[in-house]
Amino acid sequence: MRIHGDSTRRGFTLIELLVVIAIIAVLIALLLPAVQAAREAARRSQCVNNLKQIALGIHNYHSSNNALPLGRTIPSGASFSPQARVLPFLEQKQVFDAINFSIGWNEPQNVTATGVVISSYLCPSDPRIAIPNGWAGVNYRMNEGTSVAMWHGESDTAGVNRAVQPPNWMFFSNALVTFATVSDGTSNTALASEHIKGDFSNAVATESADTFWPQTYPADADEAVLLCRSFDPKNLAFQRVSEVGAPWIYGYHSTTSYWHSGPPNSRSCMFPPSRIMTTANSTHPGGVNVAMVDGSVRFVKESINISIWRAIGTRNGGEVVSSDSY
């Protein structure tokens, strides 16, 4: 009779298996945030690069035209954006040539251009991709200053904003601005920032994206901030504009403009007639990227002092701001 040696293999006990699973789970829990942080760092870096390209394009536009592109045009419902006008300086002349600026952006002749995706206009950190067919999105907005005026002067045909602070913009309705007027310094004046795209449905309230209507009427930026914080954003009675961040061709407060009246990553509100507080925001943790007039890009924390945020939003306010303070 043949005697076999003890060839029995000892497997894992249940306790050992549970310990191994627990260790793997802990390692995954530790590793996943690091992976996500690395991905976000890469996305934020691409966002910074996009803003730098836009700032450089605007500088080249200024060199060729002796002024920045018009902020918005009248009539407002068919207004063209600065993003549309600067296209030839972003290596997008073919798209620019497809636009007929003598008619409204929403006319049939401009359908082709309206749907062209411009990659340098999209922040990779914004997850929203559900945009209506025929429209292309935009995450980068032009600075319109710290006033609550949507229209002012000649563009304020109803005269409702005569008593509010005049615009102190880099861009504004039917206004041409030159770099020579930036007396506050190009390194401390904001040119452009970012805003996430909307949900395109007034049946859904998205606090970070939508433009709300508090059904009140502020006299200045401080009151606008308070009123915009005063309601429940989930109450659809305060819903106003969900078509946010598209199309890039349309010059409008909820598509291509932002203001420095409210702090970064706070709610955006409109106060008809003709008053507005569209803020800069992003999905980057803790703040937003801002392109300065000199072409540099800075990450500005959402906790920035509101007086400093407003100071860098003006081009000629006379404020003294240290770059170390934001």
ABEGO torsion letter per residue (X at the ends): XBBBBBABBBBBBAAAAAAAAAAAAAAAAAAAAAAAAAAAAAAAAAAAAAAAAAAAAAAAAAAAAGBBBBABBOBAAABBBAAAAAAAAAGAAAAAAABBAABBAABAAAAAAAABBBAAABBAABABABBBBGBBBBABBBBAEABABABBEAABAAGAAAABBBBBBABBBGBBBBAAABAAEAAABBABBBBBBBAGBAABBBAAABBBBAGBBBABAAAAAAAAAABBAABAAABABABBGOBAABBBAAAABBBAABBBGBBBBBBOBGBBBBBBBBABBGEBBBBBAAGBBBBBBAABBAAAAAAAABAAAGBBBBAAAX
